[in-house]
């Protein structure tokens, strides 16, 4: 049982860090715009806001897996609601899918911690 606890403890955290890195990659397209220093700085900051939100959720959820689980699921739902008109299920899957998986893993950890 302790091995399962360890896997459920570290898997959502590591996947969360990798997910933040994946989402952050999309901010790099700001460098193609040739906006000058301040324009690029502001644009990069704006593009990285989702990454900052994910980092905050991971930071809080590091000690509170229930909060992280619910937050990741809510963020996935918000993403699906916001972008559902752009291309259907396959368009939503690369972002919403990992967020749902990470949220469910955090909730599984919380459940095992609480009831196991």
C-alpha positions in Angstrom: 0.0 0.0 0.0 2.9 2.4 0.7 4.1 2.0 -2.9 0.6 3.0 -4.2 0.6 6.0 -1.8 4.0 7.1 -3.1 3.0 6.7 -6.8 -0.3 8.6 -6.1 1.7 11.3 -4.3 4.3 12.0 -6.9 2.6 11.2 -10.2 0.2 14.2 -10.3 2.9 16.6 -9.1 5.4 15.5 -11.7 2.7 15.5 -14.4 1.6 18.9 -13.2 5.1 20.3 -13.6 5.4 18.8 -17.1 2.0 20.2 -18.0 3.0 23.7 -16.9 6.1 23.3 -19.1 3.9 22.1 -22.0 1.5 25.0 -21.7 4.4 27.5 -21.3 5.8 26.4 -24.7 2.9 28.2 -26.4 4.1 31.5 -25.0 7.2 31.3 -27.2 5.3 32.4 -30.3 5.4 36.0 -29.0 9.0 36.2 -30.2 7.9 35.9 -33.8 5.9 39.2 -33.5 9.0 41.5 -33.3 7.3 43.9 -30.8 10.4 45.4 -29.3 11.6 44.8 -25.8 8.6 46.1 -23.8 6.0 44.7 -26.2 7.6 41.3 -26.1 7.9 41.5 -22.3 4.2 42.4 -21.9 3.2 39.8 -24.5 5.2 37.1 -22.8 3.7 38.0 -19.5 0.2 37.8 -20.9 0.9 34.5 -22.6 2.3 33.0 -19.4 -0.7 33.9 -17.2 -2.2 30.3 -17.6 1.2 28.9 -16.6 1.2 31.2 -13.5 -2.3 30.0 -12.6 -1.2 26.3 -13.0 1.9 26.9 -10.9 -0.2 28.5 -8.1 -2.6 25.5 -8.2 0.3 23.1 -7.9 1.8 25.1 -5.1 -1.4 25.1 -3.1 -2.1 21.5 -4.1 1.3 20.2 -3.0 0.0 20.0 0.6 -3.7 20.0 -0.2 -4.5 17.4 -3.0 -8.3 17.9 -2.7 -7.8 21.6 -3.6 -5.5 20.8 -6.5 -7.8 18.0 -7.8 -10.9 20.2 -7.8 -8.9 23.2 -9.3 -7.5 21.2 -12.2 -10.9 19.8 -13.0 -12.4 23.3 -12.9 -9.6 24.7 -15.1 -10.2 21.9 -17.6 -13.9 22.6 -17.6 -13.3 26.3 -18.0 -10.9 25.6 -20.9 -13.5 23.4 -22.6 -16.3 26.0 -22.1 -14.1 28.8 -23.4 -12.8 27.0 -26.5 -15.5 24.5 -27.4 -16.6 26.4 -30.5 -13.1 26.3 -32.0 -12.7 22.8 -33.2 -14.4 20.1 -31.3 -13.2 17.3 -29.0 -9.8 16.7 -30.6 -8.9 20.4 -30.3 -9.7 20.3 -26.6 -8.0 17.1 -25.8 -4.3 18.2 -25.6 -5.0 20.7 -22.9 -8.1 19.5 -21.1 -7.1 15.8 -21.2 -3.9 16.2 -19.1 -5.6 18.7 -16.7 -8.4 16.2 -16.1 -6.0 13.3 -15.6 -3.9 15.4 -13.1 -7.1 16.5 -11.3 -8.3 12.9 -11.0 -4.9 11.7 -9.7 -4.9 14.4 -7.0 -8.4 13.3 -6.0 -7.3 9.7 -5.9 -4.5 10.6 -3.7 -6.8 12.6 -1.4 -9.3 9.6 -1.3 -6.6 7.1 -0.5 -5.1 9.4 2.1 -8.4 10.0 3.8 -10.0 6.6 3.6 -7.0 4.3 3.0 
